[in-house]
Amino acid sequence: MAPAVGETEEPAEFRRAVEQMRAAALRPEIELEGMPRPRNLAPFSAAFSAEVVVDDEELGGGRIVLLHDPDGHEAWEGTFRFVTLSRAELEPEMATDPLLPEVGWTWLTEALHLHGAQYVAPSGTVSRATSQGFGGLEGQIARTEIEIRASWTPSGDDMAPHMQAWLDLLCTCAGLPPLPPAGSGGEGVVPMPSRSALRDR
């Protein structure tokens, strides 16, 4: 498709990277779709949103954005950059864990390692937010969410492992055990207990 008036044609390497992301294998619990791309972060970008849904219940979700600057970016240490958001509701036993930020960041780095996604210049934050109802909502149970905002620069040519790692991170945040890549030894991070599992106890 020809670029619109005033737009620059997307480089072949960027189009290839986006196709690699689209080709990532999806677990049955993942609902993935494209979303409007950010316009002011880089010359070229693509964005996807995903939700983790089990038995019609959304357990978590987030978005992933791929940025591309053919001229390179000093802060990125490369020409591509992933920017991600992952969120999920926490069980009470996890919400009060003082090591939760460190654990949450480890979920990301372990997922990248598990899929062989090479990267440099990682950065991000792990936070938790608690909502408590008052007045007419006073009877609501307090809820705590984990939110992982992370960015990193891929150092290889294949973007599929990075997409797969991020999808695994979403599932881990939502309490689902990660599925190891084919041919791996099956080792993975220890997931938090899922809400459905706790209800069934």
C-alpha positions as protocol buffer text, in pm:
chain_id: "A"
residue {
  index: 1
  type: MET
  ca { x: 0 y: 0 z: 0 }
}
residue {
  index: 2
  type: ALA
  ca { x: 137 y: 340 z: -96 }
}
residue {
  index: 3
  type: PRO
  ca { x: 199 y: 586 z: 187 }
}
residue {
  index: 4
  type: ALA
  ca { x: -55 y: 863 z: 237 }
}
residue {
  index: 5
  type: VAL
  ca { x: 26 y: 1217 z: 133 }
}
residue {
  index: 6
  type: GLY
  ca { x: 274 y: 1365 z: 378 }
}
residue {
  index: 7
  type: GLU
  ca { x: 381 y: 1026 z: 512 }
}
residue {
  index: 8
  type: THR
  ca { x: 713 y: 850 z: 460 }
}
residue {
  index: 9
  type: GLU
  ca { x: 712 y: 496 z: 329 }
}
residue {
  index: 10
  type: GLU
  ca { x: 794 y: 246 z: 602 }
}
residue {
  index: 11
  type: PRO
  ca { x: 1142 y: 90 z: 574 }
}
residue {
  index: 12
  type: ALA
  ca { x: 1151 y: -278 z: 479 }
}
residue {
  index: 13
  type: GLU
  ca { x: 1322 y: -371 z: 806 }
}
residue {
  index: 14
  type: PHE
  ca { x: 1044 y: -207 z: 1005 }
}
residue {
  index: 15
  type: ARG
  ca { x: 771 y: -382 z: 806 }
}
residue {
  index: 16
  type: ARG
  ca { x: 953 y: -711 z: 856 }
}
residue {
  index: 17
  type: ALA
  ca { x: 981 y: -650 z: 1231 }
}
residue {
  index: 18
  type: VAL
  ca { x: 607 y: -583 z: 1260 }
}
residue {
  index: 19
  type: GLU
  ca { x: 525 y: -898 z: 1064 }
}
residue {
  index: 20
  type: GLN
  ca { x: 749 y: -1097 z: 1299 }
}
residue {
  index: 21
  type: MET
  ca { x: 555 y: -961 z: 1595 }
}
residue {
  index: 22
  type: ARG
  ca { x: 224 y: -1054 z: 1433 }
}
residue {
  index: 23
  type: ALA
  ca { x: 354 y: -1406 z: 1370 }
}
residue {
  index: 24
  type: ALA
  ca { x: 420 y: -1477 z: 1739 }
}
residue {
  index: 25
  type: ALA
  ca { x: 236 y: -1782 z: 1868 }
}
residue {
  index: 26
  type: LEU
  ca { x: -62 y: -1704 z: 2092 }
}
residue {
  index: 27
  type: ARG
  ca { x: -185 y: -1899 z: 2390 }
}
residue {
  index: 28
  type: PRO
  ca { x: -562 y: -1966 z: 2394 }
}
residue {
  index: 29
  type: GLU
  ca { x: -600 y: -1722 z: 2683 }
}
residue {
  index: 30
  type: ILE
  ca { x: -452 y: -1430 z: 2486 }
}
residue {
  index: 31
  type: GLU
  ca { x: -666 y: -1188 z: 2284 }
}
residue {
  index: 32
  type: LEU
  ca { x: -437 y: -971 z: 2069 }
}
residue {
  index: 33
  type: GLU
  ca { x: -525 y: -686 z: 1837 }
}
residue {
  index: 34
  type: GLY
  ca { x: -365 y: -388 z: 1673 }
}
residue {
  index: 35
  type: MET
  ca { x: -417 y: -42 z: 1816 }
}
residue {
  index: 36
  type: PRO
  ca { x: -350 y: 315 z: 1698 }
}
residue {
  index: 37
  type: ARG
  ca { x: 20 y: 383 z: 1677 }
}
residue {
  index: 38
  type: PRO
  ca { x: 181 y: 670 z: 1870 }
}
residue {
  index: 39
  type: ARG
  ca { x: 275 y: 950 z: 1633 }
}
residue {
  index: 40
  type: ASN
  ca { x: 535 y: 1155 z: 1818 }
}
residue {
  index: 41
  type: LEU
  ca { x: 771 y: 900 z: 1976 }
}
residue {
  index: 42
  type: ALA
  ca { x: 964 y: 790 z: 1667 }
}
residue {
  index: 43
  type: PRO
  ca { x: 951 y: 822 z: 1288 }
}
residue {
  index: 44
  type: PHE
  ca { x: 789 y: 477 z: 1265 }
}
residue {
  index: 45
  type: SER
  ca { x: 589 y: 280 z: 1518 }
}
residue {
  index: 46
  type: ALA
  ca { x: 344 y: -7 z: 1560 }
}
residue {
  index: 47
  type: ALA
  ca { x: 128 y: -93 z: 1860 }
}
residue {
  index: 48
  type: PHE
  ca { x: -67 y: -393 z: 1986 }
}
residue {
  index: 49
  type: SER
  ca { x: -291 y: -450 z: 2285 }
}
residue {
  index: 50
  type: ALA
  ca { x: -353 y: -784 z: 2455 }
}
residue {
  index: 51
  type: GLU
  ca { x: -580 y: -923 z: 2722 }
}
residue {
  index: 52
  type: VAL
  ca { x: -554 y: -1244 z: 2922 }
}
residue {
  index: 53
  type: VAL
  ca { x: -904 y: -1394 z: 2938 }
}
residue {
  index: 54
  type: VAL
  ca { x: -1000 y: -1716 z: 3118 }
}
residue {
  index: 55
  type: ASP
  ca { x: -1363 y: -1830 z: 3139 }
}
residue {
  index: 56
  type: ASP
  ca { x: -1477 y: -1488 z: 3012 }
}
residue {
  index: 57
  type: GLU
  ca { x: -1290 y: -1314 z: 3294 }
}
residue {
  index: 58
  type: GLU
  ca { x: -1017 y: -1066 z: 3210 }
}
residue {
  index: 59
  type: LEU
  ca { x: -721 y: -1144 z: 3434 }
}
residue {
  index: 60
  type: GLY
  ca { x: -475 y: -893 z: 3294 }
}
residue {
  index: 61
  type: GLY
  ca { x: -372 y: -698 z: 2991 }
}
residue {
  index: 62
  type: GLY
  ca { x: -142 y: -440 z: 2846 }
}
residue {
  index: 63
  type: ARG
  ca { x: 13 y: -299 z: 2532 }
}
residue {
  index: 64
  type: ILE
  ca { x: 338 y: -323 z: 2341 }
}
residue {
  index: 65
  type: VAL
  ca { x: 477 y: -57 z: 2109 }
}
residue {
  index: 66
  type: LEU
  ca { x: 764 y: -101 z: 1865 }
}
residue {
  index: 67
  type: LEU
  ca { x: 947 y: 222 z: 1781 }
}
residue {
  index: 68
  type: HIS
  ca { x: 1189 y: 259 z: 1491 }
}
residue {
  index: 69
  type: ASP
  ca { x: 1427 y: 541 z: 1407 }
}
residue {
  index: 70
  type: PRO
  ca { x: 1647 y: 452 z: 1105 }
}
residue {
  index: 71
  type: ASP
  ca { x: 1903 y: 710 z: 1218 }
}
residue {
  index: 72
  type: GLY
  ca { x: 1937 y: 549 z: 1558 }
}
residue {
  index: 73
  type: HIS
  ca { x: 1875 y: 693 z: 1902 }
}
residue {
  index: 74
  type: GLU
  ca { x: 2151 y: 750 z: 2154 }
}
residue {
  index: 75
  type: ALA
  ca { x: 1936 y: 662 z: 2455 }
}
residue {
  index: 76
  type: TRP
  ca { x: 1810 y: 345 z: 2286 }
}
residue {
  index: 77
  type: GLU
  ca { x: 2156 y: 226 z: 2179 }
}
residue {
  index: 78
  type: GLY
  ca { x: 1997 y: 108 z: 1856 }
}
residue {
  index: 79
  type: THR
  ca { x: 1735 y: 178 z: 1590 }
}
residue {
  index: 80
  type: PHE
  ca { x: 1445 y: -16 z: 1746 }
}
residue {
  index: 81
  type: ARG
  ca { x: 1286 y: 14 z: 2088 }
}
residue {
  index: 82
  type: PHE
  ca { x: 1010 y: -180 z: 2262 }
}
residue {
  index: 83
  type: VAL
  ca { x: 787 y: 9 z: 2506 }
}
residue {
  index: 84
  type: THR
  ca { x: 545 y: -203 z: 2708 }
}
residue {
  index: 85
  type: LEU
  ca { x: 278 y: -188 z: 2975 }
}
residue {
  index: 86
  type: SER
  ca { x: 161 y: -498 z: 3162 }
}
residue {
  index: 87
  type: ARG
  ca { x: -100 y: -503 z: 3438 }
}
residue {
  index: 88
  type: ALA
  ca { x: -301 y: -754 z: 3640 }
}
residue {
  index: 89
  type: GLU
  ca { x: -496 y: -775 z: 3962 }
}
residue {
  index: 90
  type: LEU
  ca { x: -301 y: -919 z: 4253 }
}
residue {
  index: 91
  type: GLU
  ca { x: -404 y: -1166 z: 4516 }
}
residue {
  index: 92
  type: PRO
  ca { x: -381 y: -1026 z: 4873 }
}
residue {
  index: 93
  type: GLU
  ca { x: -85 y: -1251 z: 4955 }
}
residue {
  index: 94
  type: MET
  ca { x: 113 y: -1102 z: 4666 }
}
residue {
  index: 95
  type: ALA
  ca { x: -5 y: -744 z: 4715 }
}
residue {
  index: 96
  type: THR
  ca { x: 175 y: -713 z: 5048 }
}
residue {
  index: 97
  type: ASP
  ca { x: 498 y: -881 z: 4940 }
}
residue {
  index: 98
  type: PRO
  ca { x: 781 y: -627 z: 4991 }
}
residue {
  index: 99
  type: LEU
  ca { x: 981 y: -796 z: 4715 }
}
residue {
  index: 100
  type: LEU
  ca { x: 704 y: -761 z: 4457 }
}
residue {
  index: 101
  type: PRO
  ca { x: 884 y: -494 z: 4248 }
}
residue {
  index: 102
  type: GLU
  ca { x: 1197 y: -708 z: 4220 }
}
residue {
  index: 103
  type: VAL
  ca { x: 990 y: -1018 z: 4144 }
}
residue {
  index: 104
  type: GLY
  ca { x: 790 y: -836 z: 3878 }
}
residue {
  index: 105
  type: TRP
  ca { x: 1103 y: -716 z: 3700 }
}
residue {
  index: 106
  type: THR
  ca { x: 1245 y: -1069 z: 3715 }
}
residue {
  index: 107
  type: TRP
  ca { x: 933 y: -1198 z: 3540 }
}
residue {
  index: 108
  type: LEU
  ca { x: 1023 y: -976 z: 3245 }
}
residue {
  index: 109
  type: THR
  ca { x: 1393 y: -1057 z: 3227 }
}
residue {
  index: 110
  type: GLU
  ca { x: 1329 y: -1429 z: 3273 }
}
residue {
  index: 111
  type: ALA
  ca { x: 1073 y: -1427 z: 2992 }
}
residue {
  index: 112
  type: LEU
  ca { x: 1317 y: -1252 z: 2759 }
}
residue {
  index: 113
  type: HIS
  ca { x: 1590 y: -1499 z: 2850 }
}
residue {
  index: 114
  type: LEU
  ca { x: 1357 y: -1798 z: 2811 }
}
residue {
  index: 115
  type: HIS
  ca { x: 1276 y: -1700 z: 2453 }
}
residue {
  index: 116
  type: GLY
  ca { x: 1631 y: -1607 z: 2360 }
}
residue {
  index: 117
  type: ALA
  ca { x: 1538 y: -1242 z: 2308 }
}
residue {
  index: 118
  type: GLN
  ca { x: 1865 y: -1050 z: 2315 }
}
residue {
  index: 119
  type: TYR
  ca { x: 1841 y: -691 z: 2434 }
}
residue {
  index: 120
  type: VAL
  ca { x: 2030 y: -390 z: 2568 }
}
residue {
  index: 121
  type: ALA
  ca { x: 1947 y: -73 z: 2764 }
}
residue {
  index: 122
  type: PRO
  ca { x: 1649 y: -203 z: 2963 }
}
residue {
  index: 123
  type: SER
  ca { x: 1457 y: 37 z: 3185 }
}
residue {
  index: 124
  type: GLY
  ca { x: 1124 y: 45 z: 3361 }
}
residue {
  index: 125
  type: THR
  ca { x: 917 y: 56 z: 3676 }
}
residue {
  index: 126
  type: VAL
  ca { x: 711 y: -193 z: 3874 }
}
residue {
  index: 127
  type: SER
  ca { x: 431 y: -47 z: 4083 }
}
residue {
  index: 128
  type: ARG
  ca { x: 122 y: -157 z: 4269 }
}
residue {
  index: 129
  type: ALA
  ca { x: -196 y: 42 z: 4320 }
}
residue {
  index: 130
  type: THR
  ca { x: -472 y: -34 z: 4570 }
}
residue {
  index: 131
  type: SER
  ca { x: -831 y: 83 z: 4528 }
}
residue {
  index: 132
  type: GLN
  ca { x: -1061 y: 100 z: 4830 }
}
residue {
  index: 133
  type: GLY
  ca { x: -1431 y: 179 z: 4803 }
}
residue {
  index: 134
  type: PHE
  ca { x: -1600 y: 445 z: 5018 }
}
residue {
  index: 135
  type: GLY
  ca { x: -1954 y: 576 z: 5055 }
}
residue {
  index: 136
  type: GLY
  ca { x: -2179 y: 388 z: 4816 }
}
residue {
  index: 137
  type: LEU
  ca { x: -1887 y: 165 z: 4720 }
}
residue {
  index: 138
  type: GLU
  ca { x: -1779 y: 90 z: 5075 }
}
residue {
  index: 139
  type: GLY
  ca { x: -1882 y: -274 z: 5044 }
}
residue {
  index: 140
  type: GLN
  ca { x: -1643 y: -339 z: 4758 }
}
residue {
  index: 141
  type: ILE
  ca { x: -1344 y: -557 z: 4830 }
}
residue {
  index: 142
  type: ALA
  ca { x: -1015 y: -369 z: 4812 }
}
residue {
  index: 143
  type: ARG
  ca { x: -825 y: -445 z: 4492 }
}
residue {
  index: 144
  type: THR
  ca { x: -455 y: -420 z: 4420 }
}
residue {
  index: 145
  type: GLU
  ca { x: -303 y: -419 z: 4072 }
}
residue {
  index: 146
  type: ILE
  ca { x: 54 y: -469 z: 3959 }
}
residue {
  index: 147
  type: GLU
  ca { x: 174 y: -253 z: 3672 }
}
residue {
  index: 148
  type: ILE
  ca { x: 500 y: -316 z: 3490 }
}
residue {
  index: 149
  type: ARG
  ca { x: 620 y: -47 z: 3252 }
}
residue {
  index: 150
  type: ALA
  ca { x: 931 y: -154 z: 3066 }
}
residue {
  index: 151
  type: SER
  ca { x: 1132 y: -67 z: 2759 }
}
residue {
  index: 152
  type: TRP
  ca { x: 1435 y: -226 z: 2597 }
}
residue {
  index: 153
  type: THR
  ca { x: 1628 y: -230 z: 2271 }
}
residue {
  index: 154
  type: PRO
  ca { x: 1636 y: -557 z: 2075 }
}
residue {
  index: 155
  type: SER
  ca { x: 1988 y: -645 z: 1967 }
}
residue {
  index: 156
  type: GLY
  ca { x: 1894 y: -910 z: 1710 }
}
residue {
  index: 157
  type: ASP
  ca { x: 1697 y: -913 z: 1387 }
}
residue {
  index: 158
  type: ASP
  ca { x: 1404 y: -1128 z: 1502 }
}
residue {
  index: 159
  type: MET
  ca { x: 1129 y: -949 z: 1693 }
}
residue {
  index: 160
  type: ALA
  ca { x: 907 y: -1255 z: 1746 }
}
residue {
  index: 161
  type: PRO
  ca { x: 1092 y: -1371 z: 2062 }
}
residue {
  index: 162
  type: HIS
  ca { x: 1043 y: -1027 z: 2218 }
}
residue {
  index: 163
  type: MET
  ca { x: 672 y: -1034 z: 2142 }
}
residue {
  index: 164
  type: GLN
  ca { x: 647 y: -1387 z: 2279 }
}
residue {
  index: 165
  type: ALA
  ca { x: 833 y: -1288 z: 2596 }
}
residue {
  index: 166
  type: TRP
  ca { x: 598 y: -996 z: 2655 }
}
residue {
  index: 167
  type: LEU
  ca { x: 292 y: -1216 z: 2608 }
}
residue {
  index: 168
  type: ASP
  ca { x: 440 y: -1460 z: 2859 }
}
residue {
  index: 169
  type: LEU
  ca { x: 490 y: -1172 z: 3101 }
}
residue {
  index: 170
  type: LEU
  ca { x: 121 y: -1085 z: 3073 }
}
residue {
  index: 171
  type: CYS
  ca { x: 26 y: -1444 z: 3150 }
}
residue {
  index: 172
  type: THR
  ca { x: 263 y: -1461 z: 3445 }
}
residue {
  index: 173
  type: CYS
  ca { x: 122 y: -1138 z: 3589 }
}
residue {
  index: 174
  type: ALA
  ca { x: -226 y: -1286 z: 3548 }
}
residue {
  index: 175
  type: GLY
  ca { x: -128 y: -1600 z: 3738 }
}
residue {
  index: 176
  type: LEU
  ca { x: -87 y: -1841 z: 3446 }
}
residue {
  index: 177
  type: PRO
  ca { x: 226 y: -2057 z: 3428 }
}
residue {
  index: 178
  type: PRO
  ca { x: 453 y: -1971 z: 3134 }
}
residue {
  index: 179
  type: LEU
  ca { x: 478 y: -2222 z: 2851 }
}
residue {
  index: 180
  type: PRO
  ca { x: 845 y: -2293 z: 2768 }
}
residue {
  index: 181
  type: PRO
  ca { x: 952 y: -2271 z: 2405 }
}
residue {
  index: 182
  type: ALA
  ca { x: 966 y: -2597 z: 2212 }
}
residue {
  index: 183
  type: GLY
  ca { x: 1285 y: -2785 z: 2283 }
}
residue {
  index: 184
  type: SER
  ca { x: 1361 y: -2607 z: 2609 }
}
residue {
  index: 185
  type: GLY
  ca { x: 1410 y: -2780 z: 2939 }
}
residue {
  index: 186
  type: GLY
  ca { x: 1080 y: -2646 z: 3069 }
}
residue {
  index: 187
  type: GLU
  ca { x: 1228 y: -2427 z: 3340 }
}
residue {
  index: 188
  type: GLY
  ca { x: 1048 y: -2101 z: 3400 }
}
residue {
  index: 189
  type: VAL
  ca { x: 962 y: -1844 z: 3658 }
}
residue {
  index: 190
  type: VAL
  ca { x: 732 y: -1930 z: 3944 }
}
residue {
  index: 191
  type: PRO
  ca { x: 395 y: -1763 z: 3876 }
}
residue {
  index: 192
  type: MET
  ca { x: 174 y: -1598 z: 4133 }
}
residue {
  index: 193
  type: PRO
  ca { x: -135 y: -1799 z: 4228 }
}
residue {
  index: 194
  type: SER
  ca { x: -427 y: -1717 z: 4000 }
}
residue {
  index: 195
  type: ARG
  ca { x: -756 y: -1585 z: 4127 }
}
residue {
  index: 196
  type: SER
  ca { x: -945 y: -1880 z: 3979 }
}
residue {
  index: 197
  type: ALA
  ca { x: -709 y: -2126 z: 4145 }
}
residue {
  index: 198
  type: LEU
  ca { x: -757 y: -1962 z: 4483 }
}
residue {
  index: 199
  type: ARG
  ca { x: -1134 y: -1964 z: 4444 }
}
residue {
  index: 200
  type: ASP
  ca { x: -1126 y: -2339 z: 4372 }
}
residue {
  index: 201
  type: ARG
  ca { x: -937 y: -2422 z: 4689 }
}
